[in-house]
């Protein structure tokens, strides 16, 4: 039996416009390109970057911090850490003028405008899409609660567009995998009592599962109201990117 061949993924040429460090472990890379103004994406979207390697290219998934169609710009925020593979190598070396190919944005989670309140929880990688989503909320009269986790104060990322920050908790030297620090912080959140809210979770995959269970079993969220986007998982470089 033969199967239809998968259509090739679209390739969008871009150029690195600027690079700067946001925190001790987070780097922002601004990309510009002729297709950027025409892109349609929801807050919290991500895209695949075809990063260069020694012999070819590797597909890596990054969250979009900001889309600025008027300036033909996409801003990515990338966690940089030791032993991170070709994606981290590219983020460290990227310089204005470098050419890089990306694939069109896609979304797994985004804001639910009809929710009675919004809850955000994630690690420093998850904070990128979640803070972008929070900045895009059009329901200013509805409560927003949440908490983010990072190693220490040096990794706390401020909000976007002057939106008041949510609290951060610090795991110190504890593992970011299946983080009990973040789970306990979510467990202790004061949840609004009126109506059904929407919860958005992003970060390490095992931690996401722990928080999802806490929200459903402890806080009484309906499963359909908990929206989860794993950002990474231990031992799987290029998590979520699929085959090259």
N, C-alpha and C positions, 0 to 999 in steps of 0.2 A: 504494500500500500504506500502511495506517495502522499505527502502532505503539502499544502500550499506553503511557499516560502514566505517568511515574515517580511513585511515591507521594511525597507531600510529606514533607520531613524533619521530624522531631519538633522542637518548640520548647519549651525549658525556661526559665522565667523565673528570674532570679537577681538578687541585689543585691550590690554591692561592700561588703564588711564592713571590710576593712583593706587598706592599701597600704604597702609599705616596700621600700627598696632593699637587695638582698642583696649585690651587688658594685657596682663603678663602672658596669657595663653591664647588670646584671640586676635586674629589678624583680619582686617577688612581689605578686600580687593575689589576695586571698582573697574567694571568692564564696560566698554562702549562698542557699539556696532550698528550697522545699517538696519538690522532687523529689530533692534531693541524697542523702538517706539511702537511697533505694531504688535508686540507681545501682549497677550491677555492672560492675566494671572490673578489669583486670589491671595489675600494676605496669608502668610504661612507657607507659600509655595516653595518648591526647591527645583533644582535643575541638575543635570549631569554635565560635568566638565571633563573633557578628554585631555587629561593632563599628560605632559610628555614624560617618558621614561627613557632609560638608556637605550632601549631597542625599539620601542613602539609607543603606544599610548595606552593609558589606563583610564577607565571610566570611574569617576568619583562623584558622589552626590553631595551638594551643598545647599544650605538654606539661603533664601534671598532675604536680605535685610531691607532693601529698598529698591523700588522700581521707579525710575525717573524718566518717563517717556520724552519729556521736553528736552532733556539733555542726552537722550539716547544712552542712558546709563543703567546698569544693573550693579547693585552693591551686594557682595557676598561676604559673610563672616564665617571664618574657618578656624576651628580649634587646632592649635599647633602643639604637638607634644613629641617627646622622644620616641623613636621607633614607630613613627606613624606611617611609614611607607611612602609611595610616590606622591600621594596627595599632600602630605605635610611637606615633603621635599619641594614640591611645586610652590606651595604657599610661602615657604621661606625664601625661595629664590625669585619669585615673581617680581618683575620690575616694569615700570612704565614703558610702553612700546612693545612688550611681548605680545605675540599672537597666540590665541587659544580658541579652540572650537568648543561650543556648548550645544546642548540639545534643548528643545523648547521646554519651558517650565511645566510642571505638573503639581497637583495638589492631592494630599491625603487628608489633611484636616484644614478647616478654616472656620471663621467665626460664624456662629448661629445667631443671626440678628434677633430672632424671636425669643431667645432664652430670657428667663426672668432675672438671671444673674449669670456671671461668668467666673469660672475658676481656672487658674493657670498653675501648672506645676511641672518642673523639669530641672535638669542639670544645666551646666553652662552651654552645652551644645543645643539643648532644647530651648534655651532662652532666646536664641536667635529667631526662630519662627514665631515663638509664643509672644515675644515682645513686639514683633511686627504686627501680629494679629491684634494685640491689645491696643496699639496705637491707631488701628483702623476701626475700632469700635464706633458705631454710630448711635449707641444707646447710652449716652452719658448719664441718664437718670437711673440706670440699673447698676446694682452693686457689682463690684469686681473684687475678688479675693484671690489669694494664691501665695506661692512661695517657690523660690528657686534655690538650688544648691550648687556650691562650687567648693574648691579646696580651701580657699581663704579669701580675705578681703581684696587681695591683689587681682582676683579673677572675677569680681563682681562687675557686671555690665549694666550701665545706666539704661533707662528707658529711651524710647524714641519720641521725638517731636514734643518734648516737654511734658509727656504724660507722667504723672507721679509714679515713683518706683514701687514695686512690691518687695517684700522682705527677702533677704538671702540668709540661708543657714550654711554653715561650714562643716565639711566632713574631715578636714585636716588630712591626716595620713591614711584614713580609712579608705577602703576600696569604693570606687564609683559604681561598681557592679553590684546589683541587687542592694542598693543603698538603703540601709535602715534609717540613716539620718534623715533623708528626705521623706521616707515613709512615715516616720514619727511626726515630722513637721506637718505633713498633710493630715495625719490623724488628729492633730491638735487644732486644726483650723476651725474658726468659728464660721459656720455655713449659714447664709441667709435662710430664713424659714419660709418665706413666701414664694410659691411657685416652683417650677422645675427649672433648674439651671443647666448650663452646659459646661462640662469640664474638658479641658484640653491638656493632654499629657505628652511630653516629648523628652527624649533623652535615651539613656542606655536601656536596652530592651528588657532586661530582667527587672530593673527598677520600675519601668513603665507598667509591667505586669503587677508588681507589688502595689503600686499606687492605684491602679485600676481596681484591684480587689478591695483596697481600703475604702475607696469612694463608694463602691457598691455595697459592701458588707457593713461598714461602720457608719458612713454618712447617708446611706439609703438612696444613692443615685440610681436611676434606671440604667441598665447596661447601655441602652441606645444613646444615653445622654453623655457618655464618657467617650471622648474622641482621642485616639492614641496614635502617635507617630514615633516609632522607634527611630532613633538617629544613628545608633551604632550598637555593636555587640562585640564582646571580647573575643579575640581570635579570628575575627572575620574582617580583614581589610577590604575596603570598598563595599561595605555592607549596604544593600539596597540598590546598588548600581546595576546588578545583572551582568550578563556576559559582555565582553568587549565587542 
